[in-house]
Amino acid sequence: MFRGGQRFVGCLASLAFVAIGAAFVAPASPVSADVDPAAAVIINEVYGGGGGTGAAYQNDFVELYNTTGAPVDLTGWSLQYKAATGAAWSSTINLIGSVPANGYFVLGGAGGATGAVLPTPDQSTSLNLSTTDANVALVSSTTTLTCWLTCSTDDTVVDLVGYGTGDTPAGRPAESPSASRSASRNGVSVNTGDNAEDFDPAVPSPAAVTPPPPSAPTTYSIAQIQGTAAV
């Protein structure tokens, strides 16, 4: 009886150990995951209607935003473009410069004669974006992507935006923009890793140029204010 009791208690202890261990097993990783919502630099706005009928601006542009309190050097990074469907990333733009702390970087693209003049971008290119349906990737490499539907899990992809019928989004594609509307992050550069949740069509607002600080007020004497009129 005693030895049998020992075996019984030993079995209970083993079961308890297994149960406790099971309680602390980390959850399995998902089969796929979107790009990191905590990325230091994100795609903040995409506008592809530059210069066409009803265009808000004469040029296409992509705006990046630095979510951190320190500048981010873009050397060795690229912005890549793919049509709405298919596996080929047709344009790879090697980025030059840096994104200031909590600031913006605007890459200007191709355009035409219709619309307002685009404020001087941080980098000018011939990138020709679709107005309504495409995919854009911010990549920490200058090597052209070979991924297709799985780009959100590619280690070099920092951020990814598919809009309209774009088949390579982060999560779900953003609503289709237009000649007068860009695909723009809602809120204060919110990034949940789901384009449909994070982007809305909005009036294009490239932030390449920081407004100059207000000039110092001019001081006038009472005599200058009153002028030369006789008292």
Secondary structure, 3 states (H helix, E strand, C coil): CHHHHHHHHHHHHHHHHHHHHHHCCCCCCCCCCCCCCCCCEEEEEEECCCECCCCCECEEEEEEEECCCCCEECCCCEEEEEECCCCCEEEEEECCCEECCCCEEEEEEEECCECECCCCCCEECCCCCCCCCEEEEEECCCCCCCCCCCHHHCCCEEEEEEECCCCCCCCCCECCCECCEEEEECCCCCCCCCHHHHEEEECCCCCCCCCCCCCCCCCCCHHHHHCCCCC
